[in-house]
């Protein structure tokens, strides 16, 4: 596969993941973190960091809105439920495995 095709395929896969997560608003971020070590917030941080590496200026709020498909406060109000003690404990016990959200990681 040539470099341009690879870049376009990776970008399309990222857009597909974003679309899927926007459609699955029932899936809580803490559950994503506990199972996979990343969540929507991680994706928005990767997006912002990589955009900035390429000279684009984007705020955390803009990056989150891109990933969530709406302003983050609206998503939280509509879909986010409080984490229970079991979820919180799992989150803490897997913290070392959580995604590195720095650019170029």
SVG drawing of the C-alpha trace seen along z (x, -y; Angstrom):
<svg xmlns="http://www.w3.org/2000/svg" viewBox="-30 -28 36 33">
<polyline fill="none" stroke="black" stroke-width="0.4" points="0.0,0.0 1.4,-3.4 1.8,-6.1 -1.1,-8.3 -3.5,-5.4 -2.4,-4.3 -2.9,-7.8 -6.4,-8.0 -7.3,-4.5 -6.2,-5.4 -8.1,-8.7 -11.3,-6.9 -10.9,-4.2 -10.6,-7.0 -13.7,-8.7 -15.5,-5.3 -14.5,-4.9 -15.7,-8.4 -19.1,-7.8 -19.5,-4.5 -18.8,-6.0 -21.2,-8.8 -23.9,-6.3 -23.1,-4.3 -23.8,-7.0 -25.0,-4.2 -21.3,-3.1 -19.8,-5.0 -16.3,-6.4 -15.3,-4.7 -16.3,-1.3 -14.2,-2.0 -11.3,-3.0 -11.7,0.1 -11.9,2.5 -9.6,0.9 -7.6,-1.7 -8.9,-4.6 -12.1,-6.6 -13.6,-9.4 -11.6,-11.9 -8.4,-10.1 -9.4,-10.3 -10.1,-14.0 -6.7,-14.6 -4.9,-12.6 -6.8,-14.6 -5.9,-17.9 -2.2,-17.0 -1.7,-15.7 -3.4,-18.7 -1.2,-21.0 1.9,-19.1 0.8,-20.0 0.4,-23.7 -3.4,-23.7 -4.8,-25.5 -7.6,-23.6 -9.0,-23.9 -9.8,-20.9 -13.5,-21.9 -13.3,-21.9 -11.6,-18.5 -14.1,-17.0 -17.0,-18.4 -15.5,-16.8 -15.3,-13.4 -18.6,-13.6 -20.6,-15.1 -21.8,-17.8 -20.5,-20.0 -19.1,-17.9 -21.3,-19.4 -24.3,-18.5 -23.1,-14.9 -22.4,-14.6 -25.9,-15.9 -27.7,-13.6 -25.8,-10.4 -23.2,-10.2 -24.1,-8.3 -22.2,-8.5 -19.5,-5.8 -20.2,-3.3 -17.6,-2.1 -16.7,1.0 -16.1,-1.0 -14.0,-3.5 -11.9,-0.7 -11.3,1.0 -10.3,-2.4 -7.7,-2.9 -6.4,0.7 -5.8,0.4 -4.4,-3.2 -0.9,-2.0 -2.5,-0.6 -4.4,-3.7 -3.6,-5.3 -0.8,-7.8 -2.5,-10.8 0.6,-12.8 1.2,-13.7 3.3,-11.2 3.2,-8.6"/>
</svg>
